[in-house]
Amino acid sequence: MRLKHLLFGVPAALFALGCGAAFAGKTLDHAGTIACVVDKWDEKEMAKGHKLADSVFRCVLIPDDATAPKASETCVGHYEYMPDGSWKGTGNCTDKYPDGEITLIWEEGSHLKDYVYKKTGGTGKYQGVSGSGTYMYESLTDELLGGRYKGTLELP
């Protein structure tokens, strides 16, 4: 259950599918598949039924557009699980592309139908990038996650 809620940012997040200078100043739609492996899940019970967890994971972002570049993603997150069964998580990710990186923040929780992310900046050809979107995933094992993302990439 805890890893089921872990694909942060993954986040999604993700895609910045290397659209290049030809798309500068444009907003692009992006969608694809995300596959993640959990490197760290450090869970502590604060009180009966109240848990906090810190996590680190790595992902691969595979765009639906076969001509767009794939990216690797590294994320960290913090989760809180409440006695009533509700939970929430927040964190950040860095997506690495051949021509630069994109940073993003994400939010997950039992109160959301789809998890959300927001691009907060970038380097290389992604300097000044923004955008946002949603993602959803499921646990395949305790260490592996898989799902989908969709959103926009706004190039300066």
C-alpha positions as a Markdown table, in Angstrom:
| # | Residue | x | y | z |
|---|---|---|---|---|
| 1 | Met | 0.0 | 0.0 | 0.0 |
| 2 | Arg | 2.7 | 2.5 | 0.9 |
| 3 | Leu | 4.5 | 2.1 | -2.4 |
| 4 | Lys | 1.2 | 2.2 | -4.3 |
| 5 | His | 1.1 | 5.8 | -3.4 |
| 6 | Leu | 4.7 | 6.5 | -4.2 |
| 7 | Leu | 5.1 | 7.4 | -7.8 |
| 8 | Phe | 5.6 | 11.1 | -7.1 |
| 9 | Gly | 6.3 | 13.3 | -9.5 |
| 10 | Val | 7.1 | 10.8 | -11.3 |
| 11 | Pro | 6.5 | 12.1 | -11.6 |
| 12 | Ala | 5.3 | 12.3 | -13.5 |
| 13 | Ala | 6.3 | 14.8 | -14.2 |
| 14 | Leu | 8.1 | 14.4 | -16.5 |
| 15 | Phe | 8.1 | 14.3 | -20.2 |
| 16 | Ala | 9.8 | 17.5 | -21.1 |
| 17 | Leu | 10.3 | 15.5 | -24.1 |
| 18 | Gly | 13.0 | 17.5 | -25.6 |
| 19 | Cys | 11.0 | 19.5 | -28.1 |
| 20 | Gly | 13.9 | 21.7 | -29.2 |
| 21 | Ala | 14.3 | 25.3 | -30.3 |
| 22 | Ala | 11.9 | 24.8 | -33.2 |
| 23 | Phe | 9.2 | 24.9 | -30.5 |
| 24 | Ala | 10.5 | 27.8 | -28.5 |
| 25 | Gly | 7.7 | 30.0 | -27.1 |
| 26 | Lys | 5.1 | 27.2 | -27.6 |
| 27 | Thr | 2.9 | 25.1 | -25.3 |
| 28 | Leu | 3.1 | 21.5 | -26.1 |
| 29 | Asp | 0.9 | 18.6 | -25.0 |
| 30 | His | 2.8 | 15.6 | -23.6 |
| 31 | Ala | 1.8 | 12.1 | -22.6 |
| 32 | Gly | 3.6 | 8.9 | -22.0 |
| 33 | Thr | 4.5 | 6.0 | -19.8 |
| 34 | Ile | 6.5 | 6.1 | -16.6 |
| 35 | Ala | 8.3 | 3.2 | -15.0 |
| 36 | Cys | 10.0 | 3.6 | -11.6 |
| 37 | Val | 12.1 | 1.7 | -9.1 |
| 38 | Val | 12.1 | 2.6 | -5.4 |
| 39 | Asp | 15.6 | 3.1 | -4.0 |
| 40 | Lys | 14.6 | 4.1 | -0.5 |
| 41 | Trp | 11.4 | 3.9 | 1.6 |
| 42 | Asp | 12.1 | 4.9 | 5.2 |
| 43 | Glu | 8.9 | 4.6 | 7.2 |
| 44 | Lys | 8.4 | 5.6 | 10.8 |
| 45 | Glu | 5.3 | 5.2 | 13.0 |
| 46 | Met | 4.8 | 8.4 | 15.0 |
| 47 | Ala | 1.7 | 7.1 | 16.8 |
| 48 | Lys | -0.8 | 4.3 | 16.3 |
| 49 | Gly | -1.9 | 4.5 | 12.6 |
| 50 | His | 0.1 | 7.7 | 12.0 |
| 51 | Lys | 3.1 | 7.2 | 9.8 |
| 52 | Leu | 5.7 | 9.3 | 8.0 |
| 53 | Ala | 7.8 | 8.1 | 5.2 |
| 54 | Asp | 10.7 | 9.5 | 3.2 |
| 55 | Ser | 11.5 | 8.1 | -0.2 |
| 56 | Val | 13.9 | 8.2 | -3.1 |
| 57 | Phe | 13.2 | 6.7 | -6.5 |
| 58 | Arg | 14.4 | 6.6 | -10.1 |
| 59 | Cys | 12.2 | 6.5 | -13.2 |
| 60 | Val | 12.2 | 6.3 | -17.0 |
| 61 | Leu | 9.9 | 8.6 | -18.9 |
| 62 | Ile | 8.8 | 7.1 | -22.2 |
| 63 | Pro | 6.8 | 9.6 | -24.4 |
| 64 | Asp | 4.0 | 8.4 | -26.6 |
| 65 | Asp | 5.7 | 10.4 | -29.4 |
| 66 | Ala | 8.3 | 7.9 | -30.6 |
| 67 | Thr | 10.4 | 10.8 | -32.0 |
| 68 | Ala | 10.7 | 12.6 | -28.6 |
| 69 | Pro | 13.6 | 11.7 | -26.3 |
| 70 | Lys | 13.2 | 9.5 | -23.3 |
| 71 | Ala | 14.3 | 10.9 | -20.0 |
| 72 | Ser | 15.7 | 9.5 | -16.7 |
| 73 | Glu | 14.1 | 11.0 | -13.5 |
| 74 | Thr | 15.3 | 11.1 | -9.9 |
| 75 | Cys | 12.8 | 12.0 | -7.2 |
| 76 | Val | 12.5 | 12.5 | -3.5 |
| 77 | Gly | 9.3 | 12.6 | -1.5 |
| 78 | His | 7.7 | 12.8 | 1.9 |
| 79 | Tyr | 4.5 | 11.0 | 2.8 |
| 80 | Glu | 2.1 | 11.1 | 5.7 |
| 81 | Tyr | -0.4 | 8.4 | 6.5 |
| 82 | Met | -3.2 | 9.2 | 8.9 |
| 83 | Pro | -5.1 | 6.8 | 11.2 |
| 84 | Asp | -8.3 | 7.4 | 9.2 |
| 85 | Gly | -6.7 | 5.9 | 6.1 |
| 86 | Ser | -6.1 | 9.2 | 4.3 |
| 87 | Trp | -2.6 | 10.1 | 3.1 |
| 88 | Lys | -0.7 | 12.8 | 1.3 |
| 89 | Gly | 2.7 | 13.1 | -0.3 |
| 90 | Thr | 4.8 | 15.9 | -1.8 |
| 91 | Gly | 8.3 | 16.0 | -3.3 |
| 92 | Asn | 10.4 | 17.0 | -6.3 |
| 93 | Cys | 12.1 | 15.5 | -9.3 |
| 94 | Thr | 14.8 | 16.2 | -11.8 |
| 95 | Asp | 14.3 | 14.9 | -15.3 |
| 96 | Lys | 17.5 | 14.4 | -17.3 |
| 97 | Tyr | 17.4 | 14.8 | -21.1 |
| 98 | Pro | 20.3 | 14.8 | -23.6 |
| 99 | Asp | 20.0 | 18.6 | -24.0 |
| 100 | Gly | 19.3 | 19.7 | -20.4 |
| 101 | Glu | 17.3 | 19.0 | -17.2 |
| 102 | Ile | 13.8 | 19.9 | -16.0 |
| 103 | Thr | 12.9 | 20.3 | -12.3 |
| 104 | Leu | 9.4 | 19.8 | -11.0 |
| 105 | Ile | 7.3 | 19.5 | -7.8 |
| 106 | Trp | 4.5 | 17.0 | -7.3 |
| 107 | Glu | 1.6 | 16.2 | -5.0 |
| 108 | Glu | -0.2 | 12.9 | -4.3 |
| 109 | Gly | -2.9 | 11.9 | -1.9 |
| 110 | Ser | -6.1 | 10.1 | -1.1 |
| 111 | His | -7.9 | 13.4 | -1.8 |
| 112 | Leu | -6.8 | 13.5 | -5.4 |
| 113 | Lys | -8.3 | 11.5 | -8.4 |
| 114 | Asp | -5.1 | 12.1 | -10.4 |
| 115 | Tyr | -1.8 | 13.2 | -8.9 |
| 116 | Val | -0.4 | 16.6 | -10.0 |
| 117 | Tyr | 2.9 | 18.0 | -10.9 |
| 118 | Lys | 4.3 | 21.4 | -11.9 |
| 119 | Lys | 7.5 | 22.1 | -13.8 |
| 120 | Thr | 9.6 | 24.7 | -11.9 |
| 121 | Gly | 12.6 | 25.3 | -14.2 |
| 122 | Gly | 15.3 | 23.8 | -16.2 |
| 123 | Thr | 18.8 | 23.9 | -17.7 |
| 124 | Gly | 20.2 | 23.8 | -21.2 |
| 125 | Lys | 17.5 | 24.0 | -23.8 |
| 126 | Tyr | 14.9 | 23.8 | -21.0 |
| 127 | Gln | 16.0 | 26.9 | -19.2 |
| 128 | Gly | 12.9 | 28.9 | -18.3 |
| 129 | Val | 10.6 | 25.9 | -19.0 |
| 130 | Ser | 7.2 | 25.7 | -17.2 |
| 131 | Gly | 4.2 | 23.5 | -17.4 |
| 132 | Ser | 2.0 | 21.2 | -15.4 |
| 133 | Gly | 0.0 | 18.0 | -15.6 |
| 134 | Thr | -1.3 | 14.9 | -13.9 |
| 135 | Tyr | -0.1 | 11.3 | -13.5 |
| 136 | Met | -1.3 | 8.0 | -12.1 |
| 137 | Tyr | 0.5 | 4.8 | -11.4 |
| 138 | Glu | 0.2 | 1.5 | -9.6 |
| 139 | Ser | 2.6 | -0.7 | -7.7 |
| 140 | Leu | 3.8 | -3.7 | -9.7 |
| 141 | Thr | 5.9 | -5.0 | -6.7 |
| 142 | Asp | 7.1 | -3.4 | -3.5 |
| 143 | Glu | 10.0 | -1.8 | -5.5 |
| 144 | Leu | 8.5 | -1.3 | -9.0 |
| 145 | Leu | 5.8 | 1.1 | -10.2 |
| 146 | Gly | 4.3 | 1.8 | -13.6 |
| 147 | Gly | 1.8 | 4.3 | -14.9 |
| 148 | Arg | 1.0 | 7.2 | -17.2 |
| 149 | Tyr | 1.5 | 11.0 | -17.3 |
| 150 | Lys | -0.1 | 13.8 | -19.3 |
| 151 | Gly | 0.3 | 17.5 | -19.3 |
| 152 | Thr | 1.9 | 20.5 | -21.0 |
| 153 | Leu | 5.4 | 21.7 | -21.6 |
| 154 | Glu | 5.8 | 25.5 | -22.0 |
| 155 | Leu | 9.0 | 26.5 | -23.7 |
| 156 | Pro | 10.2 | 30.1 | -23.4 |
